[in-house]
């Protein structure tokens, strides 16, 4: 999440760009220089091509603020 096209990280898509913003606040960044702040009902997706027979390790860091924070991560 270091490179952005407008408010959305490069290589990612959002359901509504106005619900996504770059965040570089200390404590909100896990590694690197920036992270993404998602507002209510924001959906951030990334499609990647994989090769059969290869090993892939996927990981992410999420931090929620507020009383009713919900996160859903899906790998298809």
N, CA, C, O and CB atoms as a CASP TS submission, in Angstrom:
PFRMAT TS
TARGET T0000
AUTHOR 0000-0000-0000
METHOD Language model
MODEL 1
PARENT N/A
ATOM      1  N   UNK     1       0.828  -1.185   0.000  1.00  0.00           N
ATOM      2  CA  UNK     1       0.000   0.000   0.000  1.00  0.00           C
ATOM      3  C   UNK     1       0.871   1.248   0.000  1.00  0.00           C
ATOM      4  O   UNK     1       0.614   2.206   0.729  1.00  0.00           O
ATOM      5  CB  UNK     1      -0.941  -0.002   1.204  1.00  0.00           C
ATOM      6  N   UNK     2       1.902   1.217  -0.827  1.00  0.00           N
ATOM      7  CA  UNK     2       2.825   2.357  -0.884  1.00  0.00           C
ATOM      8  C   UNK     2       2.560   3.266  -2.075  1.00  0.00           C
ATOM      9  O   UNK     2       2.897   4.449  -2.037  1.00  0.00           O
ATOM     10  CB  UNK     2       4.253   1.864  -0.937  1.00  0.00           C
ATOM     11  N   UNK     3       1.965   2.730  -3.122  1.00  0.00           N
ATOM     12  CA  UNK     3       1.707   3.502  -4.327  1.00  0.00           C
ATOM     13  C   UNK     3       0.199   3.636  -4.507  1.00  0.00           C
ATOM     14  O   UNK     3      -0.538   2.660  -4.369  1.00  0.00           O
ATOM     15  CB  UNK     3       2.362   2.837  -5.573  1.00  0.00           C
ATOM     16  N   UNK     4      -0.251   4.843  -4.813  1.00  0.00           N
ATOM     17  CA  UNK     4      -1.681   5.101  -4.926  1.00  0.00           C
ATOM     18  C   UNK     4      -2.022   5.751  -6.254  1.00  0.00           C
ATOM     19  O   UNK     4      -1.238   6.519  -6.811  1.00  0.00           O
ATOM     20  CB  UNK     4      -2.152   5.981  -3.783  1.00  0.00           C
ATOM     21  N   UNK     5      -3.197   5.428  -6.744  1.00  0.00           N
ATOM     22  CA  UNK     5      -3.779   6.106  -7.894  1.00  0.00           C
ATOM     23  C   UNK     5      -5.002   6.837  -7.354  1.00  0.00           C
ATOM     24  O   UNK     5      -6.063   6.238  -7.176  1.00  0.00           O
ATOM     25  CB  UNK     5      -4.152   5.093  -9.075  1.00  0.00           C
ATOM     26  N   UNK     6      -4.854   8.108  -7.099  1.00  0.00           N
ATOM     27  CA  UNK     6      -5.907   8.848  -6.400  1.00  0.00           C
ATOM     28  C   UNK     6      -5.937   8.414  -4.947  1.00  0.00           C
ATOM     29  O   UNK     6      -4.938   8.549  -4.242  1.00  0.00           O
ATOM     30  CB  UNK     6      -7.293   8.622  -7.068  1.00  0.00           C
ATOM     31  N   UNK     7      -7.071   7.893  -4.488  1.00  0.00           N
ATOM     32  CA  UNK     7      -7.209   7.456  -3.099  1.00  0.00           C
ATOM     33  C   UNK     7      -7.040   5.955  -2.932  1.00  0.00           C
ATOM     34  O   UNK     7      -6.995   5.459  -1.807  1.00  0.00           O
ATOM     35  CB  UNK     7      -8.552   7.868  -2.564  1.00  0.00           C
ATOM     36  N   UNK     8      -6.944   5.217  -4.054  1.00  0.00           N
ATOM     37  CA  UNK     8      -6.932   3.754  -4.022  1.00  0.00           C
ATOM     38  C   UNK     8      -5.518   3.238  -4.294  1.00  0.00           C
ATOM     39  O   UNK     8      -4.845   3.743  -5.192  1.00  0.00           O
ATOM     40  CB  UNK     8      -7.932   3.173  -5.058  1.00  0.00           C
ATOM     41  N   UNK     9      -5.054   2.236  -3.529  1.00  0.00           N
ATOM     42  CA  UNK     9      -3.726   1.675  -3.789  1.00  0.00           C
ATOM     43  C   UNK     9      -3.627   1.128  -5.219  1.00  0.00           C
ATOM     44  O   UNK     9      -4.577   0.545  -5.740  1.00  0.00           O
ATOM     45  CB  UNK     9      -3.410   0.559  -2.773  1.00  0.00           C
ATOM     46  N   UNK    10      -2.481   1.325  -5.831  1.00  0.00           N
ATOM     47  CA  UNK    10      -2.247   0.832  -7.184  1.00  0.00           C
ATOM     48  C   UNK    10      -2.419  -0.688  -7.215  1.00  0.00           C
ATOM     49  O   UNK    10      -1.893  -1.404  -6.363  1.00  0.00           O
ATOM     50  CB  UNK    10      -0.832   1.234  -7.680  1.00  0.00           C
ATOM     51  N   UNK    11      -3.167  -1.164  -8.215  1.00  0.00           N
ATOM     52  CA  UNK    11      -3.413  -2.595  -8.354  1.00  0.00           C
ATOM     53  C   UNK    11      -4.642  -3.082  -7.615  1.00  0.00           C
ATOM     54  O   UNK    11      -4.956  -4.271  -7.658  1.00  0.00           O
ATOM     55  CB  UNK    11      -2.233  -3.350  -7.877  1.00  0.00           C
ATOM     56  N   UNK    12      -5.335  -2.195  -6.945  1.00  0.00           N
ATOM     57  CA  UNK    12      -6.541  -2.531  -6.195  1.00  0.00           C
ATOM     58  C   UNK    12      -7.733  -1.798  -6.802  1.00  0.00           C
ATOM     59  O   UNK    12      -7.565  -0.832  -7.546  1.00  0.00           O
ATOM     60  CB  UNK    12      -6.380  -2.171  -4.694  1.00  0.00           C
ATOM     61  N   UNK    13      -8.932  -2.263  -6.479  1.00  0.00           N
ATOM     62  CA  UNK    13     -10.173  -1.612  -6.917  1.00  0.00           C
ATOM     63  C   UNK    13     -11.067  -1.399  -5.706  1.00  0.00           C
ATOM     64  O   UNK    13     -11.044  -2.183  -4.757  1.00  0.00           O
ATOM     65  CB  UNK    13     -10.910  -2.462  -8.006  1.00  0.00           C
ATOM     66  N   UNK    14     -11.847  -0.339  -5.748  1.00  0.00           N
ATOM     67  CA  UNK    14     -12.771  -0.030  -4.659  1.00  0.00           C
ATOM     68  C   UNK    14     -14.184   0.090  -5.210  1.00  0.00           C
ATOM     69  O   UNK    14     -14.380   0.478  -6.361  1.00  0.00           O
ATOM     70  CB  UNK    14     -12.357   1.274  -3.932  1.00  0.00           C
ATOM     71  N   UNK    15     -15.168  -0.248  -4.376  1.00  0.00           N
ATOM     72  CA  UNK    15     -16.558  -0.081  -4.798  1.00  0.00           C
ATOM     73  C   UNK    15     -16.927   1.392  -4.908  1.00  0.00           C
ATOM     74  O   UNK    15     -17.835   1.748  -5.659  1.00  0.00           O
ATOM     75  CB  UNK    15     -17.499  -0.784  -3.821  1.00  0.00           C
ATOM     76  N   UNK    16     -16.230   2.253  -4.166  1.00  0.00           N
ATOM     77  CA  UNK    16     -16.475   3.690  -4.198  1.00  0.00           C
ATOM     78  C   UNK    16     -15.185   4.377  -3.726  1.00  0.00           C
ATOM     79  O   UNK    16     -14.842   4.311  -2.546  1.00  0.00           O
ATOM     80  CB  UNK    16     -17.719   4.091  -3.294  1.00  0.00           C
ATOM     81  N   UNK    17     -14.484   5.026  -4.638  1.00  0.00           N
ATOM     82  CA  UNK    17     -13.196   5.643  -4.306  1.00  0.00           C
ATOM     83  C   UNK    17     -13.283   6.651  -3.176  1.00  0.00           C
ATOM     84  O   UNK    17     -12.297   6.855  -2.468  1.00  0.00           O
ATOM     85  CB  UNK    17     -12.628   6.314  -5.516  1.00  0.00           C
ATOM     86  N   UNK    18     -14.426   7.285  -2.983  1.00  0.00           N
ATOM     87  CA  UNK    18     -14.551   8.277  -1.915  1.00  0.00           C
ATOM     88  C   UNK    18     -14.595   7.627  -0.531  1.00  0.00           C
ATOM     89  O   UNK    18     -14.504   8.332   0.474  1.00  0.00           O
ATOM     90  CB  UNK    18     -15.801   9.118  -2.130  1.00  0.00           C
ATOM     91  N   UNK    19     -14.733   6.304  -0.457  1.00  0.00           N
ATOM     92  CA  UNK    19     -14.744   5.588   0.822  1.00  0.00           C
ATOM     93  C   UNK    19     -13.360   5.076   1.213  1.00  0.00           C
ATOM     94  O   UNK    19     -13.200   4.444   2.257  1.00  0.00           O
ATOM     95  CB  UNK    19     -15.717   4.425   0.756  1.00  0.00           C
ATOM     96  N   UNK    20     -12.364   5.349   0.374  1.00  0.00           N
ATOM     97  CA  UNK    20     -11.005   4.852   0.590  1.00  0.00           C
ATOM     98  C   UNK    20     -10.049   6.038   0.636  1.00  0.00           C
ATOM     99  O   UNK    20     -10.158   6.964  -0.168  1.00  0.00           O
ATOM    100  CB  UNK    20     -10.587   3.843  -0.529  1.00  0.00           C
ATOM    101  N   UNK    21      -9.109   6.005   1.583  1.00  0.00           N
ATOM    102  CA  UNK    21      -8.109   7.070   1.620  1.00  0.00           C
ATOM    103  C   UNK    21      -6.783   6.534   2.125  1.00  0.00           C
ATOM    104  O   UNK    21      -6.738   5.579   2.900  1.00  0.00           O
ATOM    105  CB  UNK    21      -8.583   8.229   2.504  1.00  0.00           C
ATOM    106  N   UNK    22      -5.712   7.156   1.678  1.00  0.00           N
ATOM    107  CA  UNK    22      -4.370   6.822   2.131  1.00  0.00           C
ATOM    108  C   UNK    22      -4.189   7.319   3.555  1.00  0.00           C
ATOM    109  O   UNK    22      -4.649   8.405   3.908  1.00  0.00           O
ATOM    110  CB  UNK    22      -3.297   7.429   1.194  1.00  0.00           C
ATOM    111  N   UNK    23      -3.511   6.511   4.377  1.00  0.00           N
ATOM    112  CA  UNK    23      -3.271   6.889   5.767  1.00  0.00           C
ATOM    113  C   UNK    23      -1.811   6.614   6.091  1.00  0.00           C
ATOM    114  O   UNK    23      -1.327   5.501   5.886  1.00  0.00           O
ATOM    115  CB  UNK    23      -4.219   6.116   6.741  1.00  0.00           C
ATOM    116  N   UNK    24      -1.114   7.609   6.590  1.00  0.00           N
ATOM    117  CA  UNK    24       0.282   7.419   6.994  1.00  0.00           C
ATOM    118  C   UNK    24       0.482   7.773   8.468  1.00  0.00           C
ATOM    119  O   UNK    24       1.600   8.052   8.900  1.00  0.00           O
ATOM    120  CB  UNK    24       1.214   8.271   6.115  1.00  0.00           C
ATOM    121  N   UNK    25      -0.606   7.761   9.233  1.00  0.00           N
ATOM    122  CA  UNK    25      -0.564   8.071  10.657  1.00  0.00           C
ATOM    123  C   UNK    25       0.174   6.969  11.418  1.00  0.00           C
ATOM    124  O   UNK    25      -0.113   5.785  11.244  1.00  0.00           O
ATOM    125  CB  UNK    25      -1.992   8.250  11.215  1.00  0.00           C
ATOM    126  N   UNK    26       1.121   7.368  12.259  1.00  0.00           N
ATOM    127  CA  UNK    26       1.846   6.394  13.070  1.00  0.00           C
ATOM    128  C   UNK    26       0.851   5.601  13.915  1.00  0.00           C
ATOM    129  O   UNK    26      -0.064   6.182  14.498  1.00  0.00           O
ATOM    130  CB  UNK    26       2.901   7.097  13.974  1.00  0.00           C
ATOM    131  N   UNK    27       1.018   4.307  13.985  1.00  0.00           N
ATOM    132  CA  UNK    27       0.088   3.444  14.702  1.00  0.00           C
ATOM    133  C   UNK    27      -0.938   2.803  13.788  1.00  0.00           C
ATOM    134  O   UNK    27      -1.503   1.762  14.121  1.00  0.00           O
ATOM    135  CB  UNK    27      -0.613   4.223  15.774  1.00  0.00           C
ATOM    136  N   UNK    28      -1.184   3.414  12.640  1.00  0.00           N
ATOM    137  CA  UNK    28      -2.098   2.840  11.658  1.00  0.00           C
ATOM    138  C   UNK    28      -1.353   2.138  10.529  1.00  0.00           C
ATOM    139  O   UNK    28      -1.963   1.456   9.706  1.00  0.00           O
ATOM    140  CB  UNK    28      -2.996   3.922  11.088  1.00  0.00           C
ATOM    141  N   UNK    29      -0.042   2.305  10.491  1.00  0.00           N
ATOM    142  CA  UNK    29       0.788   1.678   9.467  1.00  0.00           C
ATOM    143  C   UNK    29       1.507   0.502  10.101  1.00  0.00           C
ATOM    144  O   UNK    29       2.217   0.664  11.093  1.00  0.00           O
ATOM    145  CB  UNK    29       1.804   2.695   8.848  1.00  0.00           C
ATOM    146  N   UNK    30       1.325  -0.689   9.527  1.00  0.00           N
ATOM    147  CA  UNK    30       1.959  -1.896  10.069  1.00  0.00           C
ATOM    148  C   UNK    30       3.412  -1.997   9.628  1.00  0.00           C
ATOM    149  O   UNK    30       4.297  -2.236  10.450  1.00  0.00           O
ATOM    150  CB  UNK    30       1.191  -3.149   9.631  1.00  0.00           C
ATOM    151  N   UNK    31       3.657  -1.819   8.357  1.00  0.00           N
ATOM    152  CA  UNK    31       5.019  -1.783   7.806  1.00  0.00           C
ATOM    153  C   UNK    31       4.993  -0.853   6.607  1.00  0.00           C
ATOM    154  O   UNK    31       3.930  -0.590   6.046  1.00  0.00           O
ATOM    155  CB  UNK    31       5.532  -3.226   7.403  1.00  0.00           C
ATOM    156  N   UNK    32       6.136  -0.363   6.216  1.00  0.00           N
ATOM    157  CA  UNK    32       6.174   0.597   5.116  1.00  0.00           C
ATOM    158  C   UNK    32       5.814   1.989   5.594  1.00  0.00           C
ATOM    159  O   UNK    32       5.953   2.310   6.774  1.00  0.00           O
ATOM    160  CB  UNK    32       5.230   0.170   4.000  1.00  0.00           C
ATOM    161  N   UNK    33       5.350   2.815   4.665  1.00  0.00           N
ATOM    162  CA  UNK    33       5.087   4.216   4.968  1.00  0.00           C
ATOM    163  C   UNK    33       3.614   4.585   4.989  1.00  0.00           C
ATOM    164  O   UNK    33       3.259   5.668   5.454  1.00  0.00           O
ATOM    165  CB  UNK    33       5.781   5.069   3.982  1.00  0.00           C
ATOM    166  N   UNK    34       2.745   3.704   4.492  1.00  0.00           N
ATOM    167  CA  UNK    34       1.330   4.073   4.430  1.00  0.00           C
ATOM    168  C   UNK    34       0.433   2.849   4.556  1.00  0.00           C
ATOM    169  O   UNK    34       0.881   1.706   4.468  1.00  0.00           O
ATOM    170  CB  UNK    34       1.028   4.809   3.125  1.00  0.00           C
ATOM    171  N   UNK    35      -0.819   3.124   4.761  1.00  0.00           N
ATOM    172  CA  UNK    35      -1.856   2.102   4.855  1.00  0.00           C
ATOM    173  C   UNK    35      -3.114   2.671   4.206  1.00  0.00           C
ATOM    174  O   UNK    35      -3.086   3.755   3.623  1.00  0.00           O
ATOM    175  CB  UNK    35      -2.119   1.675   6.353  1.00  0.00           C
ATOM    176  N   UNK    36      -4.193   1.949   4.308  1.00  0.00           N
ATOM    177  CA  UNK    36      -5.458   2.388   3.727  1.00  0.00           C
ATOM    178  C   UNK    36      -6.500   2.496   4.826  1.00  0.00           C
ATOM    179  O   UNK    36      -6.629   1.604   5.665  1.00  0.00           O
ATOM    180  CB  UNK    36      -5.930   1.416   2.616  1.00  0.00           C
ATOM    181  N   UNK    37      -7.231   3.580   4.815  1.00  0.00           N
ATOM    182  CA  UNK    37      -8.349   3.771   5.730  1.00  0.00           C
ATOM    183  C   UNK    37      -9.627   3.558   4.923  1.00  0.00           C
ATOM    184  O   UNK    37      -9.843   4.200   3.895  1.00  0.00           O
ATOM    185  CB  UNK    37      -8.317   5.200   6.405  1.00  0.00           C
ATOM    186  N   UNK    38     -10.468   2.649   5.406  1.00  0.00           N
ATOM    187  CA  UNK    38     -11.731   2.353   4.737  1.00  0.00           C
ATOM    188  C   UNK    38     -12.875   2.908   5.561  1.00  0.00           C
ATOM    189  O   UNK    38     -12.953   2.664   6.764  1.00  0.00           O
ATOM    190  CB  UNK    38     -11.905   0.833   4.516  1.00  0.00           C
ATOM    191  N   UNK    39     -13.749   3.641   4.933  1.00  0.00           N
ATOM    192  CA  UNK    39     -14.939   4.166   5.596  1.00  0.00           C
ATOM    193  C   UNK    39     -16.050   3.126   5.536  1.00  0.00           C
ATOM    194  O   UNK    39     -15.899   2.096   4.878  1.00  0.00           O
ATOM    195  CB  UNK    39     -15.398   5.499   4.945  1.00  0.00           C
ATOM    196  N   UNK    40     -17.168   3.388   6.218  1.00  0.00           N
ATOM    197  CA  UNK    40     -18.288   2.438   6.271  1.00  0.00           C
ATOM    198  C   UNK    40     -18.695   1.971   4.883  1.00  0.00           C
ATOM    199  O   UNK    40     -18.841   2.771   3.958  1.00  0.00           O
ATOM    200  CB  UNK    40     -19.485   3.069   6.972  1.00  0.00           C
ATOM    201  N   UNK    41     -18.877   0.665   4.755  1.00  0.00           N
ATOM    202  CA  UNK    41     -19.333   0.000   3.526  1.00  0.00           C
ATOM    203  C   UNK    41     -18.330   0.020   2.384  1.00  0.00           C
ATOM    204  O   UNK    41     -18.690  -0.267   1.243  1.00  0.00           O
ATOM    205  CB  UNK    41     -20.592   0.633   3.062  1.00  0.00           C
ATOM    206  N   UNK    42     -17.077   0.354   2.672  1.00  0.00           N
ATOM    207  CA  UNK    42     -16.048   0.319   1.638  1.00  0.00           C
ATOM    208  C   UNK    42     -15.671  -1.127   1.338  1.00  0.00           C
ATOM    209  O   UNK    42     -15.608  -1.967   2.236  1.00  0.00           O
ATOM    210  CB  UNK    42     -14.803   1.128   2.071  1.00  0.00           C
ATOM    211  N   UNK    43     -15.423  -1.399   0.069  1.00  0.00           N
ATOM    212  CA  UNK    43     -14.958  -2.713  -0.373  1.00  0.00           C
ATOM    213  C   UNK    43     -13.702  -2.486  -1.200  1.00  0.00           C
ATOM    214  O   UNK    43     -13.709  -1.731  -2.171  1.00  0.00           O
ATOM    215  CB  UNK    43     -16.064  -3.482  -1.200  1.00  0.00           C
ATOM    216  N   UNK    44     -12.637  -3.145  -0.804  1.00  0.00           N
ATOM    217  CA  UNK    44     -11.359  -3.034  -1.501  1.00  0.00           C
ATOM    218  C   UNK    44     -10.998  -4.426  -2.008  1.00  0.00           C
ATOM    219  O   UNK    44     -10.950  -5.373  -1.223  1.00  0.00           O
ATOM    220  CB  UNK    44     -10.229  -2.450  -0.563  1.00  0.00           C
ATOM    221  N   UNK    45     -10.743  -4.563  -3.309  1.00  0.00           N
ATOM    222  CA  UNK    45     -10.465  -5.872  -3.891  1.00  0.00           C
ATOM    223  C   UNK    45      -9.196  -5.827  -4.732  1.00  0.00           C
ATOM    224  O   UNK    45      -8.784  -4.781  -5.233  1.00  0.00           O
ATOM    225  CB  UNK    45     -11.648  -6.345  -4.743  1.00  0.00           C
ATOM    226  N   UNK    46      -8.593  -7.009  -4.864  1.00  0.00           N
ATOM    227  CA  UNK    46      -7.424  -7.153  -5.718  1.00  0.00           C
ATOM    228  C   UNK    46      -7.502  -8.520  -6.384  1.00  0.00           C
ATOM    229  O   UNK    46      -7.715  -9.529  -5.713  1.00  0.00           O
ATOM    230  CB  UNK    46      -6.095  -6.989  -4.908  1.00  0.00           C
ATOM    231  N   UNK    47      -7.331  -8.554  -7.683  1.00  0.00           N
ATOM    232  CA  UNK    47      -7.279  -9.802  -8.435  1.00  0.00           C
ATOM    233  C   UNK    47      -5.841 -10.041  -8.856  1.00  0.00           C
ATOM    234  O   UNK    47      -5.196  -9.164  -9.432  1.00  0.00           O
ATOM    235  CB  UNK    47      -8.229  -9.763  -9.673  1.00  0.00           C
ATOM    236  N   UNK    48      -5.343 -11.237  -8.563  1.00  0.00           N
ATOM    237  CA  UNK    48      -3.990 -11.582  -8.970  1.00  0.00           C
ATOM    238  C   UNK    48      -4.020 -12.912  -9.703  1.00  0.00           C
ATOM    239  O   UNK    48      -4.842 -13.777  -9.400  1.00  0.00           O
ATOM    240  CB  UNK    48      -3.038 -11.644  -7.750  1.00  0.00           C
ATOM    241  N   UNK    49      -3.132 -13.073 -10.656  1.00  0.00           N
ATOM    242  CA  UNK    49      -3.016 -14.334 -11.388  1.00  0.00           C
ATOM    243  C   UNK    49      -2.023 -15.228 -10.656  1.00  0.00           C
ATOM    244  O   UNK    49      -0.969 -14.771 -10.214  1.00  0.00           O
ATOM    245  CB  UNK    49      -2.569 -14.095 -12.870  1.00  0.00           C
ATOM    246  N   UNK    50      -2.367 -16.492 -10.535  1.00  0.00           N
ATOM    247  CA  UNK    50      -1.471 -17.446  -9.897  1.00  0.00           C
ATOM    248  C   UNK    50      -1.195 -18.596 -10.850  1.00  0.00           C
ATOM    249  O   UNK    50      -1.980 -18.867 -11.758  1.00  0.00           O
ATOM    250  CB  UNK    50      -2.069 -17.966  -8.572  1.00  0.00           C
ATOM    251  N   UNK    51      -0.079 -19.263 -10.638  1.00  0.00           N
ATOM    252  CA  UNK    51       0.302 -20.411 -11.447  1.00  0.00           C
ATOM    253  C   UNK    51       0.060 -21.686 -10.655  1.00  0.00           C
ATOM    254  O   UNK    51       0.454 -21.780  -9.492  1.00  0.00           O
ATOM    255  CB  UNK    51       1.781 -20.312 -11.890  1.00  0.00           C
ATOM    256  N   UNK    52      -0.579 -22.659 -11.271  1.00  0.00           N
ATOM    257  CA  UNK    52      -0.837 -23.928 -10.616  1.00  0.00           C
ATOM    258  C   UNK    52       0.461 -24.619 -10.223  1.00  0.00           C
ATOM    259  O   UNK    52       1.471 -24.506 -10.916  1.00  0.00           O
ATOM    260  CB  UNK    52      -1.657 -24.829 -11.521  1.00  0.00           C
ATOM    261  N   UNK    53       0.425 -25.329  -9.113  1.00  0.00           N
ATOM    262  CA  UNK    53       1.592 -26.062  -8.646  1.00  0.00           C
ATOM    263  C   UNK    53       2.592 -25.214  -7.888  1.00  0.00           C
ATOM    264  O   UNK    53       3.633 -25.718  -7.466  1.00  0.00           O
ATOM    265  CB  UNK    53       2.268 -26.693  -9.794  1.00  0.00           C
ATOM    266  N   UNK    54       2.299 -23.946  -7.710  1.00  0.00           N
ATOM    267  CA  UNK    54       3.192 -23.052  -6.980  1.00  0.00           C
ATOM    268  C   UNK    54       2.667 -22.828  -5.569  1.00  0.00           C
ATOM    269  O   UNK    54       1.487 -23.051  -5.299  1.00  0.00           O
ATOM    270  CB  UNK    54       3.345 -21.708  -7.718  1.00  0.00           C
ATOM    271  N   UNK    55       3.531 -22.394  -4.683  1.00  0.00           N
ATOM    272  CA  UNK    55       3.181 -22.100  -3.300  1.00  0.00           C
ATOM    273  C   UNK    55       3.046 -20.593  -3.145  1.00  0.00           C
ATOM    274  O   UNK    55       3.922 -19.834  -3.559  1.00  0.00           O
ATOM    275  CB  UNK    55       4.242 -22.671  -2.315  1.00  0.00           C
ATOM    276  N   UNK    56       1.944 -20.169  -2.546  1.00  0.00           N
ATOM    277  CA  UNK    56       1.709 -18.745  -2.301  1.00  0.00           C
ATOM    278  C   UNK    56       1.386 -18.542  -0.835  1.00  0.00           C
ATOM    279  O   UNK    56       0.653 -19.332  -0.240  1.00  0.00           O
ATOM    280  CB  UNK    56       0.563 -18.201  -3.195  1.00  0.00           C
ATOM    281  N   UNK    57       1.921 -17.504  -0.260  1.00  0.00           N
ATOM    282  CA  UNK    57       1.605 -17.141   1.115  1.00  0.00           C
ATOM    283  C   UNK    57       0.944 -15.772   1.092  1.00  0.00           C
ATOM    284  O   UNK    57       1.539 -14.796   0.635  1.00  0.00           O
ATOM    285  CB  UNK    57       2.885 -17.140   2.020  1.00  0.00           C
ATOM    286  N   UNK    58      -0.283 -15.700   1.584  1.00  0.00           N
ATOM    287  CA  UNK    58      -1.029 -14.452   1.623  1.00  0.00           C
ATOM    288  C   UNK    58      -1.162 -14.008   3.070  1.00  0.00           C
ATOM    289  O   UNK    58      -1.464 -14.815   3.949  1.00  0.00           O
ATOM    290  CB  UNK    58      -2.423 -14.610   0.958  1.00  0.00           C
ATOM    291  N   UNK    59      -0.937 -12.735   3.314  1.00  0.00           N
ATOM    292  CA  UNK    59      -1.102 -12.216   4.664  1.00  0.00           C
ATOM    293  C   UNK    59      -1.580 -10.771   4.586  1.00  0.00           C
ATOM    294  O   UNK    59      -1.412 -10.099   3.568  1.00  0.00           O
ATOM    295  CB  UNK    59       0.223 -12.320   5.468  1.00  0.00           C
ATOM    296  N   UNK    60      -2.176 -10.309   5.674  1.00  0.00           N
ATOM    297  CA  UNK    60      -2.591  -8.917   5.751  1.00  0.00           C
ATOM    298  C   UNK    60      -2.677  -8.510   7.207  1.00  0.00           C
ATOM    299  O   UNK    60      -2.725  -9.354   8.102  1.00  0.00           O
ATOM    300  CB  UNK    60      -3.942  -8.695   5.037  1.00  0.00           C
ATOM    301  N   UNK    61      -2.696  -7.227   7.431  1.00  0.00           N
ATOM    302  CA  UNK    61      -2.841  -6.654   8.766  1.00  0.00           C
ATOM    303  C   UNK    61      -4.071  -5.766   8.741  1.00  0.00           C
ATOM    304  O   UNK    61      -4.234  -4.953   7.831  1.00  0.00           O
ATOM    305  CB  UNK    61      -1.559  -5.850   9.203  1.00  0.00           C
ATOM    306  N   UNK    62      -4.925  -5.913   9.720  1.00  0.00           N
ATOM    307  CA  UNK    62      -6.123  -5.070   9.811  1.00  0.00           C
ATOM    308  C   UNK    62      -6.225  -4.513  11.227  1.00  0.00           C
ATOM    309  O   UNK    62      -5.932  -5.200  12.205  1.00  0.00           O
ATOM    310  CB  UNK    62      -7.415  -5.875   9.435  1.00  0.00           C
ATOM    311  N   UNK    63      -6.641  -3.269  11.311  1.00  0.00           N
ATOM    312  CA  UNK    63      -6.853  -2.614  12.608  1.00  0.00           C
ATOM    313  C   UNK    63      -8.166  -1.862  12.516  1.00  0.00           C
ATOM    314  O   UNK    63      -8.359  -1.054  11.608  1.00  0.00           O
ATOM    315  CB  UNK    63      -5.661  -1.644  12.986  1.00  0.00           C
ATOM    316  N   UNK    64      -9.069  -2.121  13.448  1.00  0.00           N
ATOM    317  CA  UNK    64     -10.364  -1.461  13.438  1.00  0.00           C
ATOM    318  C   UNK    64     -10.502  -0.457  14.563  1.00  0.00           C
ATOM    319  O   UNK    64      -9.997  -0.671  15.665  1.00  0.00           O
ATOM    320  CB  UNK    64     -11.464  -2.478  13.528  1.00  0.00           C
ATOM    321  N   UNK    65     -11.184   0.633  14.284  1.00  0.00           N
ATOM    322  CA  UNK    65     -11.496   1.658  15.286  1.00  0.00           C
ATOM    323  C   UNK    65     -13.003   1.825  15.339  1.00  0.00           C
ATOM    324  O   UNK    65     -13.663   1.857  14.300  1.00  0.00           O
ATOM    325  CB  UNK    65     -10.793   3.019  14.957  1.00  0.00           C
ATOM    326  N   UNK    66     -13.547   1.930  16.534  1.00  0.00           N
ATOM    327  CA  UNK    66     -14.978   2.150  16.669  1.00  0.00           C
ATOM    328  C   UNK    66     -15.644   1.021  17.415  1.00  0.00           C
ATOM    329  O   UNK    66     -15.010   0.027  17.769  1.00  0.00           O
ATOM    330  CB  UNK    66     -15.615   2.315  15.316  1.00  0.00           C
ATOM    331  N   UNK    67     -16.928   1.186  17.649  1.00  0.00           N
ATOM    332  CA  UNK    67     -17.685   0.224  18.452  1.00  0.00           C
ATOM    333  C   UNK    67     -18.136  -0.999  17.659  1.00  0.00           C
ATOM    334  O   UNK    67     -18.238  -2.091  18.218  1.00  0.00           O
ATOM    335  CB  UNK    67     -18.889   0.900  19.051  1.00  0.00           C
ATOM    336  N   UNK    68     -18.405  -0.834  16.375  1.00  0.00           N
ATOM    337  CA  UNK    68     -18.939  -1.941  15.584  1.00  0.00           C
ATOM    338  C   UNK    68     -18.110  -2.116  14.314  1.00  0.00           C
ATOM    339  O   UNK    68     -18.573  -1.842  13.207  1.00  0.00           O
ATOM    340  CB  UNK    68     -20.430  -1.697  15.232  1.00  0.00           C
ATOM    341  N   UNK    69     -16.896  -2.571  14.497  1.00  0.00           N
ATOM    342  CA  UNK    69     -15.992  -2.768  13.373  1.00  0.00           C
ATOM    343  C   UNK    69     -16.188  -4.171  12.823  1.00  0.00           C
ATOM    344  O   UNK    69     -16.260  -5.139  13.580  1.00  0.00           O
ATOM    345  CB  UNK    69     -14.518  -2.539  13.793  1.00  0.00           C
ATOM    346  N   UNK    70     -16.273  -4.277  11.500  1.00  0.00           N
ATOM    347  CA  UNK    70     -16.440  -5.568  10.858  1.00  0.00           C
ATOM    348  C   UNK    70     -15.457  -5.673   9.699  1.00  0.00           C
ATOM    349  O   UNK    70     -15.266  -4.721   8.942  1.00  0.00           O
ATOM    350  CB  UNK    70     -17.901  -5.764  10.370  1.00  0.00           C
ATOM    351  N   UNK    71     -14.842  -6.830   9.571  1.00  0.00           N
ATOM    352  CA  UNK    71     -13.905  -7.074   8.484  1.00  0.00           C
ATOM    353  C   UNK    71     -14.185  -8.452   7.913  1.00  0.00           C
ATOM    354  O   UNK    71     -14.381  -9.419   8.650  1.00  0.00           O
ATOM    355  CB  UNK    71     -12.429  -6.957   8.967  1.00  0.00           C
ATOM    356  N   UNK    72     -14.202  -8.525   6.609  1.00  0.00           N
ATOM    357  CA  UNK    72     -14.337  -9.817   5.943  1.00  0.00           C
ATOM    358  C   UNK    72     -13.236  -9.920   4.900  1.00  0.00           C
ATOM    359  O   UNK    72     -13.108  -9.052   4.036  1.00  0.00           O
ATOM    360  CB  UNK    72     -15.754  -9.986   5.292  1.00  0.00           C
ATOM    361  N   UNK    73     -12.445 -10.979   4.979  1.00  0.00           N
ATOM    362  CA  UNK    73     -11.398 -11.230   3.991  1.00  0.00           C
ATOM    363  C   UNK    73     -11.733 -12.536   3.291  1.00  0.00           C
ATOM    364  O   UNK    73     -12.015 -13.542   3.943  1.00  0.00           O
ATOM    365  CB  UNK    73      -9.973 -11.287   4.654  1.00  0.00           C
ATOM    366  N   UNK    74     -11.703 -12.522   1.955  1.00  0.00           N
ATOM    367  CA  UNK    74     -12.062 -13.699   1.173  1.00  0.00           C
ATOM    368  C   UNK    74     -10.976 -13.985   0.153  1.00  0.00           C
ATOM    369  O   UNK    74     -10.503 -13.083  -0.539  1.00  0.00           O
ATOM    370  CB  UNK    74     -13.422 -13.504   0.475  1.00  0.00           C
ATOM    371  N   UNK    75     -10.591 -15.233   0.067  1.00  0.00           N
ATOM    372  CA  UNK    75      -9.674 -15.700  -0.974  1.00  0.00           C
ATOM    373  C   UNK    75     -10.438 -16.724  -1.794  1.00  0.00           C
ATOM    374  O   UNK    75     -10.892 -17.735  -1.259  1.00  0.00           O
ATOM    375  CB  UNK    75      -8.343 -16.314  -0.368  1.00  0.00           C
ATOM    376  N   UNK    76     -10.584 -16.470  -3.093  1.00  0.00           N
ATOM    377  CA  UNK    76     -11.318 -17.376  -3.964  1.00  0.00           C
ATOM    378  C   UNK    76     -10.379 -17.980  -4.973  1.00  0.00           C
ATOM    379  O   UNK    76     -10.801 -18.779  -5.809  1.00  0.00           O
ATOM    380  CB  UNK    76     -12.470 -16.656  -4.667  1.00  0.00           C
TER
END
